[in-house]
Amino acid sequence: MGKLAATALAAFGIDQLSKLFVVHLLNLREVGAMDVAPPWLRFRMGWNEGINFGLMSGAGAKWALIALALAICGAVLWWSRGFRHPLAFVSAGLVVGGALANVLDRLLYGAVADFLNMSVPGIHNPFAFNFADVFIFAGAFGLVLFADKAGDGAADAR
């Protein structure tokens, strides 16, 4: 298994296991919110039917967003054929794994399960996110940095 596939599988697994633990085993679905290390970290249940901050939510958005996520995964996989830097493959794997984890949420729940809420003293952040979101963001940032750069041993990176 190449770097891209291994990273995608790890990102997908970490996200889904975290949701199983927090949403179901800690019962955040019913509890709603839980202080972990306030104000730095709270678990706050949120069901996002759209994209970031609930944009594009509403009737028909679920299937359009699933199709969009799958198209993006396909495009990233296609693009990765030309990668030379090993970290570009890891970055692509983060995007694909995170996107597929959020797709599974939409299929299972009709929305993405968000539960991480982070703030700093004196500034309250009302928004929640999940590990898939972190992986997608980090992967996209990594693609900007590494997608067109050569690396040592890059030919065997996949």
GROMACS elastic network, one bead per residue, 0.5 to 0.9 nm:
[ bonds ]
;  ai    aj funct       b0    kb
    1     4     6  0.81688   500
    1     5     6  0.61739   500
    1     6     6  0.61957   500
    1   158     6  0.78032   500
    2     5     6  0.54561   500
    2     6     6  0.60558   500
    2     7     6  0.84447   500
    2    89     6  0.84663   500
    2   156     6  0.84068   500
    2   157     6  0.64903   500
    3     6     6  0.51993   500
    3     7     6  0.59197   500
    3     8     6  0.84205   500
    3    86     6  0.75202   500
    3    87     6  0.85909   500
    3    89     6  0.59302   500
    3    90     6  0.57953   500
    3    93     6  0.74149   500
    3   157     6  0.61480   500
    3   158     6  0.54707   500
    4     7     6  0.52730   500
    4     8     6  0.60774   500
    4     9     6  0.85838   500
    4    77     6  0.87974   500
    4    80     6  0.86628   500
    4    86     6  0.89143   500
    4    88     6  0.84514   500
    4    90     6  0.52407   500
    4    91     6  0.76740   500
    4    92     6  0.62396   500
    4    94     6  0.79465   500
    4    96     6  0.86055   500
    4   157     6  0.82115   500
    4   158     6  0.62356   500
    5     8     6  0.50740   500
    5     9     6  0.60703   500
    5    10     6  0.85324   500
    5    89     6  0.85525   500
    5    90     6  0.84853   500
    5    93     6  0.61126   500
    5    96     6  0.88201   500
    5    97     6  0.84776   500
    5   158     6  0.80436   500
    6     9     6  0.51702   500
    6    10     6  0.61322   500
    6    11     6  0.86174   500
    6    90     6  0.83370   500
    6    93     6  0.73415   500
    7    10     6  0.50584   500
    7    11     6  0.60542   500
    7    12     6  0.84448   500
    7    89     6  0.82851   500
    7    90     6  0.57984   500
    7    91     6  0.81099   500
    7    92     6  0.82686   500
    7    94     6  0.60228   500
    7    96     6  0.87769   500
    7    97     6  0.72211   500
    8    11     6  0.51969   500
    8    12     6  0.60232   500
    8    13     6  0.84521   500
    8    90     6  0.80041   500
    8    92     6  0.78201   500
    8    94     6  0.54148   500
    8    95     6  0.74234   500
    8    96     6  0.57251   500
    8    98     6  0.73018   500
    8   100     6  0.86361   500
    9    12     6  0.51408   500
    9    13     6  0.59884   500
    9    14     6  0.85322   500
    9    93     6  0.78317   500
    9    94     6  0.87386   500
    9    96     6  0.88611   500
    9    97     6  0.60085   500
   10    13     6  0.50777   500
   10    14     6  0.59943   500
   10    15     6  0.84767   500
   10    93     6  0.87251   500
   10    94     6  0.83916   500
   10    97     6  0.73673   500
   11    14     6  0.52775   500
   11    15     6  0.61470   500
   11    16     6  0.85820   500
   11    93     6  0.77184   500
   11    94     6  0.59567   500
   11    95     6  0.85745   500
   11    96     6  0.84645   500
   11    97     6  0.50670   500
   11    98     6  0.59351   500
   11   101     6  0.80616   500
   11   131     6  0.80208   500
   11   132     6  0.69604   500
   11   135     6  0.67292   500
   12    15     6  0.53620   500
   12    16     6  0.61774   500
   12    17     6  0.85434   500
   12    94     6  0.83702   500
   12    96     6  0.83842   500
   12    98     6  0.57326   500
   12    99     6  0.82556   500
   12   100     6  0.68320   500
   12   101     6  0.51674   500
   12   102     6  0.87303   500
   12   132     6  0.72118   500
   13    16     6  0.52258   500
   13    17     6  0.58922   500
   13    18     6  0.83537   500
   13    97     6  0.82361   500
   13   101     6  0.80024   500
   14    17     6  0.52517   500
   14    18     6  0.60191   500
   14    19     6  0.86158   500
   14   131     6  0.74542   500
   14   132     6  0.83476   500
   15    18     6  0.52355   500
   15    19     6  0.63289   500
   15    20     6  0.87154   500
   15    97     6  0.88006   500
   15    98     6  0.74098   500
   15   101     6  0.66601   500
   15   102     6  0.87082   500
   15   130     6  0.72115   500
   15   131     6  0.51774   500
   15   132     6  0.55584   500
   15   135     6  0.88861   500
   16    19     6  0.51076   500
   16    20     6  0.61497   500
   16    21     6  0.86316   500
   16   101     6  0.65985   500
   16   102     6  0.89183   500
   16   104     6  0.88086   500
   16   105     6  0.86096   500
   16   131     6  0.86593   500
   16   132     6  0.85174   500
   17    21     6  0.61339   500
   17    22     6  0.85712   500
   18    21     6  0.51411   500
   18    22     6  0.59962   500
   18    23     6  0.80234   500
   18   130     6  0.85926   500
   18   131     6  0.77991   500
   19    22     6  0.52258   500
   19    23     6  0.52492   500
   19    24     6  0.71524   500
   19    25     6  0.88691   500
   19   113     6  0.72692   500
   19   114     6  0.83552   500
   19   115     6  0.81255   500
   19   130     6  0.82066   500
   19   131     6  0.88564   500
   20    23     6  0.57069   500
   20    24     6  0.52452   500
   20    25     6  0.64760   500
   20    26     6  0.86770   500
   21    24     6  0.57570   500
   21    26     6  0.62134   500
   21    27     6  0.83487   500
   22    25     6  0.58642   500
   22    27     6  0.66197   500
   22    28     6  0.61000   500
   22    29     6  0.85905   500
   22    43     6  0.79974   500
   22   115     6  0.78204   500
   23    26     6  0.60587   500
   23    27     6  0.52661   500
   23    29     6  0.54807   500
   23    30     6  0.85989   500
   23    45     6  0.76428   500
   23   113     6  0.79432   500
   23   115     6  0.77756   500
   24    28     6  0.66534   500
   24    29     6  0.68644   500
   25    28     6  0.79673   500
   26    29     6  0.84035   500
   26    31     6  0.83968   500
   27    30     6  0.56898   500
   27    31     6  0.61707   500
   27    32     6  0.82836   500
   28    32     6  0.51709   500
   28    33     6  0.64429   500
   28    34     6  0.75450   500
   28    43     6  0.76404   500
   28    44     6  0.74779   500
   28    45     6  0.61510   500
   28   115     6  0.81880   500
   29    32     6  0.57839   500
   29    33     6  0.86884   500
   29    45     6  0.63525   500
   29    46     6  0.86978   500
   30    33     6  0.87483   500
   30    45     6  0.87429   500
   31    34     6  0.74028   500
   31    44     6  0.89124   500
   31    45     6  0.83114   500
   32    43     6  0.80504   500
   32    44     6  0.58717   500
   32    45     6  0.51900   500
   32    46     6  0.82163   500
   33    42     6  0.71264   500
   33    43     6  0.54184   500
   33    45     6  0.61532   500
   33   115     6  0.84114   500
   34    42     6  0.58047   500
   34    43     6  0.50222   500
   34    44     6  0.64362   500
   34    45     6  0.89381   500
   35    38     6  0.57546   500
   35    39     6  0.79606   500
   35    41     6  0.69228   500
   35    43     6  0.62900   500
   35    44     6  0.84723   500
   36    39     6  0.84744   500
   36    40     6  0.82150   500
   36    41     6  0.56335   500
   36    42     6  0.51266   500
   36    43     6  0.68466   500
   37    40     6  0.56353   500
   37    42     6  0.64905   500
   38    41     6  0.53832   500
   38    42     6  0.61450   500
   38   118     6  0.84443   500
   38   119     6  0.80604   500
   38   120     6  0.85665   500
   38   121     6  0.86897   500
   39    42     6  0.69335   500
   39   117     6  0.89378   500
   39   118     6  0.69822   500
   39   119     6  0.55264   500
   39   120     6  0.58347   500
   39   121     6  0.61599   500
   39   122     6  0.87927   500
   39   123     6  0.88746   500
   39   124     6  0.79752   500
   40   117     6  0.79878   500
   40   118     6  0.51229   500
   40   120     6  0.55133   500
   40   121     6  0.76163   500
   41   116     6  0.70896   500
   41   117     6  0.57921   500
   41   119     6  0.67392   500
   41   120     6  0.88090   500
   42   115     6  0.80389   500
   42   116     6  0.63393   500
   42   117     6  0.51091   500
   42   118     6  0.63437   500
   42   119     6  0.84080   500
   43   114     6  0.88473   500
   43   115     6  0.50921   500
   43   116     6  0.51319   500
   43   117     6  0.58523   500
   43   118     6  0.86242   500
   43   128     6  0.81494   500
   44   114     6  0.76310   500
   44   116     6  0.62790   500
   44   117     6  0.60783   500
   44   127     6  0.86116   500
   44   128     6  0.65547   500
   45   113     6  0.72773   500
   45   114     6  0.60020   500
   45   116     6  0.79573   500
   45   117     6  0.89078   500
   45   128     6  0.74252   500
   46   112     6  0.80927   500
   46   113     6  0.61046   500
   46   115     6  0.60059   500
   46   116     6  0.89908   500
   46   127     6  0.83022   500
   46   128     6  0.64170   500
   46   129     6  0.80306   500
   47    54     6  0.89544   500
   47   109     6  0.86329   500
   47   110     6  0.86228   500
   47   111     6  0.55563   500
   47   112     6  0.55557   500
   47   113     6  0.50595   500
   47   114     6  0.60514   500
   47   115     6  0.86212   500
   48    51     6  0.71138   500
   48    52     6  0.81242   500
   48    53     6  0.77167   500
   48    54     6  0.57197   500
   48    55     6  0.89352   500
   48    57     6  0.77856   500
   48   110     6  0.88707   500
   48   111     6  0.52607   500
   48   113     6  0.65916   500
   48   114     6  0.69142   500
   48   129     6  0.89229   500
   49    54     6  0.63385   500
   49    55     6  0.83453   500
   49    56     6  0.78776   500
   49    57     6  0.50603   500
   49    58     6  0.71014   500
   49    61     6  0.73200   500
   49    62     6  0.67187   500
   49   106     6  0.78449   500
   49   110     6  0.70400   500
   49   112     6  0.63549   500
   50    53     6  0.75630   500
   50    55     6  0.51521   500
   50    58     6  0.73677   500
   50    61     6  0.67210   500
   50    62     6  0.74508   500
   50    65     6  0.75235   500
   50   111     6  0.76120   500
   50   112     6  0.81819   500
   51    54     6  0.53365   500
   51    55     6  0.51723   500
   51    56     6  0.61736   500
   51    57     6  0.72252   500
   51    65     6  0.79258   500
   51   112     6  0.89633   500
   52    55     6  0.58981   500
   52    56     6  0.86409   500
   52   129     6  0.87167   500
   53   127     6  0.70708   500
   53   128     6  0.85554   500
   54    57     6  0.58078   500
   55    58     6  0.89831   500
   56    61     6  0.65148   500
   56    65     6  0.86319   500
   57    60     6  0.82778   500
   57    61     6  0.56203   500
   57    62     6  0.77672   500
   58    61     6  0.55370   500
   58    62     6  0.79616   500
   59    62     6  0.76518   500
   60    63     6  0.60375   500
   60    64     6  0.65683   500
   60    65     6  0.87884   500
   61    64     6  0.50894   500
   61    65     6  0.58411   500
   61    66     6  0.84061   500
   62    65     6  0.53226   500
   62    66     6  0.61917   500
   62    67     6  0.86744   500
   62   106     6  0.66334   500
   62   107     6  0.84227   500
   62   110     6  0.67458   500
   62   111     6  0.72853   500
   63    67     6  0.60813   500
   63    68     6  0.84528   500
   63   106     6  0.84999   500
   63   107     6  0.89806   500
   64    67     6  0.51275   500
   64    68     6  0.60676   500
   64    69     6  0.86069   500
   65    69     6  0.60177   500
   65    70     6  0.85001   500
   65   103     6  0.81603   500
   65   106     6  0.87520   500
   66    69     6  0.51655   500
   66    70     6  0.61926   500
   66    71     6  0.85557   500
   66   100     6  0.88921   500
   66   102     6  0.85467   500
   66   103     6  0.56677   500
   66   104     6  0.88638   500
   66   106     6  0.73575   500
   66   107     6  0.83864   500
   67    70     6  0.51851   500
   67    71     6  0.60763   500
   67    72     6  0.85891   500
   67   103     6  0.89387   500
   68    71     6  0.50515   500
   68    72     6  0.61325   500
   68    73     6  0.86015   500
   69    72     6  0.51022   500
   69    73     6  0.61893   500
   69    74     6  0.86319   500
   69    96     6  0.87033   500
   69    99     6  0.60038   500
   69   100     6  0.73571   500
   69   102     6  0.85329   500
   69   103     6  0.70457   500
   70    73     6  0.50096   500
   70    74     6  0.61782   500
   70    75     6  0.85952   500
   70    96     6  0.87178   500
   70    99     6  0.77473   500
   70   100     6  0.74697   500
   70   103     6  0.80110   500
   71    74     6  0.50395   500
   71    75     6  0.61210   500
   71    76     6  0.86024   500
   72    76     6  0.60768   500
   72    77     6  0.85059   500
   72    95     6  0.89299   500
   72    96     6  0.81154   500
   72    99     6  0.84032   500
   73    76     6  0.51664   500
   73    77     6  0.61387   500
   73    78     6  0.85537   500
   73    92     6  0.87325   500
   73    95     6  0.74973   500
   73    96     6  0.52808   500
   73    97     6  0.87093   500
   73    99     6  0.72243   500
   73   100     6  0.79334   500
   74    77     6  0.51191   500
   74    78     6  0.61037   500
   74    79     6  0.85157   500
   74    96     6  0.85555   500
   75    78     6  0.50213   500
   75    79     6  0.59857   500
   75    80     6  0.84660   500
   76    80     6  0.59839   500
   76    81     6  0.89534   500
   76    92     6  0.64466   500
   76    93     6  0.88976   500
   76    95     6  0.80796   500
   76    96     6  0.74799   500
   77    80     6  0.50699   500
   77    81     6  0.69636   500
   77    92     6  0.74338   500
   77    93     6  0.87447   500
   77    96     6  0.80746   500
   78    81     6  0.57655   500
   78    82     6  0.82229   500
   79    82     6  0.61167   500
   79    83     6  0.73987   500
   79   147     6  0.89100   500
   80    83     6  0.50710   500
   80    84     6  0.86673   500
   80    88     6  0.77286   500
   80    89     6  0.67617   500
   80    92     6  0.71545   500
   80   147     6  0.79561   500
   80   158     6  0.87617   500
   81    84     6  0.87078   500
   81   158     6  0.85999   500
   82   147     6  0.84510   500
   82   148     6  0.84186   500
   83    86     6  0.78918   500
   83    88     6  0.64215   500
   83    89     6  0.70442   500
   83   146     6  0.84431   500
   83   147     6  0.58252   500
   83   148     6  0.66255   500
   83   149     6  0.78048   500
   83   150     6  0.78593   500
   83   154     6  0.78012   500
   83   155     6  0.85336   500
   83   157     6  0.87948   500
   83   158     6  0.88802   500
   84    87     6  0.88193   500
   84    88     6  0.74296   500
   84    89     6  0.83988   500
   84   146     6  0.85712   500
   84   147     6  0.74007   500
   84   148     6  0.71523   500
   84   149     6  0.64030   500
   84   151     6  0.61008   500
   84   152     6  0.85598   500
   84   153     6  0.83557   500
   84   155     6  0.62581   500
   84   156     6  0.89286   500
   84   157     6  0.77061   500
   85    88     6  0.53412   500
   85    89     6  0.71278   500
   85   146     6  0.62205   500
   85   147     6  0.67557   500
   85   148     6  0.75080   500
   85   149     6  0.56951   500
   85   152     6  0.72537   500
   85   153     6  0.80161   500
   85   154     6  0.50894   500
   85   155     6  0.82701   500
   85   157     6  0.75574   500
   86    89     6  0.54021   500
   86    90     6  0.66602   500
   86    91     6  0.88293   500
   86   146     6  0.82524   500
   86   150     6  0.82933   500
   86   151     6  0.62969   500
   86   152     6  0.77731   500
   86   153     6  0.75518   500
   86   154     6  0.53426   500
   86   155     6  0.85190   500
   86   156     6  0.84739   500
   86   157     6  0.52806   500
   86   158     6  0.78512   500
   87    91     6  0.59850   500
   87    92     6  0.84608   500
   87   142     6  0.72406   500
   87   143     6  0.81954   500
   87   145     6  0.89419   500
   87   146     6  0.62449   500
   87   147     6  0.80197   500
   87   151     6  0.82331   500
   87   154     6  0.89581   500
   87   157     6  0.86949   500
   88    92     6  0.60975   500
   88    93     6  0.85171   500
   88   139     6  0.84487   500
   88   142     6  0.65271   500
   88   143     6  0.56154   500
   88   144     6  0.87106   500
   88   145     6  0.80001   500
   88   148     6  0.81286   500
   88   149     6  0.83076   500
   89    92     6  0.50693   500
   89    93     6  0.61209   500
   89    94     6  0.86982   500
   89   143     6  0.84370   500
   89   146     6  0.87652   500
   89   147     6  0.80808   500
   89   157     6  0.70628   500
   89   158     6  0.67733   500
   90    93     6  0.50041   500
   90    94     6  0.63335   500
   90    95     6  0.88706   500
   90   139     6  0.75102   500
   90   142     6  0.81924   500
   90   143     6  0.88950   500
   91    94     6  0.51404   500
   91    95     6  0.65051   500
   91    96     6  0.87837   500
   91   135     6  0.85494   500
   91   136     6  0.85508   500
   91   138     6  0.71735   500
   91   140     6  0.67120   500
   91   141     6  0.78019   500
   91   142     6  0.51225   500
   91   143     6  0.56956   500
   91   146     6  0.81540   500
   91   147     6  0.85042   500
   92    95     6  0.51802   500
   92    96     6  0.61769   500
   92    97     6  0.84874   500
   92   136     6  0.88201   500
   92   139     6  0.59130   500
   92   140     6  0.75098   500
   92   142     6  0.80077   500
   92   143     6  0.67271   500
   92   147     6  0.87771   500
   93    96     6  0.51187   500
   93    97     6  0.58215   500
   93    98     6  0.82548   500
   93   135     6  0.88893   500
   93   139     6  0.72867   500
   94    97     6  0.52573   500
   94    98     6  0.59041   500
   94    99     6  0.83382   500
   94   132     6  0.82807   500
   94   134     6  0.88805   500
   94   135     6  0.50929   500
   94   136     6  0.58408   500
   94   137     6  0.84664   500
   94   138     6  0.72351   500
   94   140     6  0.81504   500
   95    98     6  0.53313   500
   95    99     6  0.59822   500
   95   100     6  0.85217   500
   95   132     6  0.83377   500
   95   133     6  0.88899   500
   95   135     6  0.62024   500
   95   137     6  0.74603   500
   95   138     6  0.78506   500
   95   139     6  0.50256   500
   95   140     6  0.64900   500
   96    99     6  0.51986   500
   96   100     6  0.60707   500
   96   101     6  0.85351   500
   96   135     6  0.88972   500
   96   136     6  0.75723   500
   96   139     6  0.85834   500
   97   100     6  0.52594   500
   97   101     6  0.61476   500
   97   102     6  0.87673   500
   97   132     6  0.74354   500
   97   135     6  0.77343   500
   97   136     6  0.79631   500
   98   101     6  0.51133   500
   98   102     6  0.63869   500
   98   103     6  0.86698   500
   98   131     6  0.75741   500
   98   133     6  0.64549   500
   98   134     6  0.79394   500
   98   135     6  0.55575   500
   98   136     6  0.54009   500
   98   139     6  0.88908   500
   99   102     6  0.52436   500
   99   103     6  0.62137   500
   99   104     6  0.87688   500
   99   132     6  0.67594   500
   99   133     6  0.79961   500
   99   135     6  0.86155   500
   99   136     6  0.67437   500
  100   104     6  0.62087   500
  100   105     6  0.86757   500
  100   132     6  0.85272   500
  101   104     6  0.51679   500
  101   105     6  0.64664   500
  101   106     6  0.89025   500
  101   112     6  0.89227   500
  101   132     6  0.63769   500
  102   106     6  0.63708   500
  102   107     6  0.87342   500
  102   111     6  0.83399   500
  102   112     6  0.57862   500
  102   113     6  0.80256   500
  102   132     6  0.66349   500
  102   133     6  0.82456   500
  103   106     6  0.51405   500
  103   107     6  0.63306   500
  103   108     6  0.86900   500
  103   111     6  0.87983   500
  103   112     6  0.78174   500
  104   107     6  0.50402   500
  104   108     6  0.60510   500
  104   109     6  0.83387   500
  104   112     6  0.83653   500
  105   108     6  0.50948   500
  105   109     6  0.55860   500
  105   110     6  0.68396   500
  105   111     6  0.60637   500
  105   112     6  0.50306   500
  105   113     6  0.65478   500
  106   109     6  0.54189   500
  106   112     6  0.55569   500
  106   113     6  0.84858   500
  107   110     6  0.56896   500
  107   111     6  0.77157   500
  108   111     6  0.79735   500
  109   112     6  0.71875   500
  109   113     6  0.79024   500
  112   130     6  0.86508   500
  113   129     6  0.79618   500
  113   130     6  0.71847   500
  114   117     6  0.86183   500
  114   127     6  0.88740   500
  114   128     6  0.54804   500
  114   131     6  0.85628   500
  114   133     6  0.89683   500
  115   128     6  0.54324   500
  115   129     6  0.57473   500
  115   130     6  0.59259   500
  116   127     6  0.83676   500
  116   128     6  0.50740   500
  116   129     6  0.51156   500
  116   130     6  0.56651   500
  116   131     6  0.80754   500
  117   125     6  0.70646   500
  117   126     6  0.74285   500
  117   127     6  0.62745   500
  117   129     6  0.67048   500
  117   130     6  0.88051   500
  118   124     6  0.82155   500
  118   125     6  0.65053   500
  118   126     6  0.87000   500
  118   127     6  0.82268   500
  118   128     6  0.76843   500
  119   122     6  0.83475   500
  119   123     6  0.61924   500
  119   124     6  0.54141   500
  119   125     6  0.52572   500
  119   126     6  0.85348   500
  120   123     6  0.54435   500
  120   124     6  0.68391   500
  120   125     6  0.81458   500
  121   124     6  0.75852   500
  125   128     6  0.81912   500
  129   132     6  0.82522   500
  129   133     6  0.63566   500
  129   134     6  0.79525   500
  130   133     6  0.54203   500
  130   134     6  0.67469   500
  130   135     6  0.89855   500
  131   135     6  0.61908   500
  131   136     6  0.85989   500
  132   135     6  0.50210   500
  132   136     6  0.60939   500
  132   137     6  0.85723   500
  133   136     6  0.51217   500
  133   137     6  0.61658   500
  133   138     6  0.85363   500
  134   137     6  0.52220   500
  134   138     6  0.60312   500
  134   139     6  0.83686   500
  135   138     6  0.51212   500
  135   139     6  0.58094   500
  135   140     6  0.83849   500
  136   139     6  0.50910   500
  136   140     6  0.60282   500
  136   141     6  0.85312   500
  137   140     6  0.51921   500
  137   141     6  0.61874   500
  137   142     6  0.85622   500
  138   141     6  0.51056   500
  138   142     6  0.60792   500
  138   143     6  0.86207   500
  139   143     6  0.61062   500
  139   144     6  0.86713   500
  140   143     6  0.50505   500
  140   144     6  0.64089   500
  140   145     6  0.88026   500
  141   144     6  0.52035   500
  141   145     6  0.64825   500
  141   146     6  0.87640   500
  142   145     6  0.50285   500
  142   146     6  0.58487   500
  142   147     6  0.75998   500
  143   146     6  0.52311   500
  143   148     6  0.82775   500
  144   147     6  0.62267   500
  144   148     6  0.82132   500
  145   148     6  0.78041   500
  145   149     6  0.79199   500
  146   149     6  0.53111   500
  146   150     6  0.80146   500
  146   151     6  0.88250   500
  147   150     6  0.84349   500
  150   153     6  0.89029   500
  150   154     6  0.68094   500
  151   154     6  0.52824   500
  151   155     6  0.86874   500
  152   155     6  0.83179   500
  153   156     6  0.59244   500
  153   157     6  0.67001   500
  154   158     6  0.80065   500
  155   158     6  0.75301   500
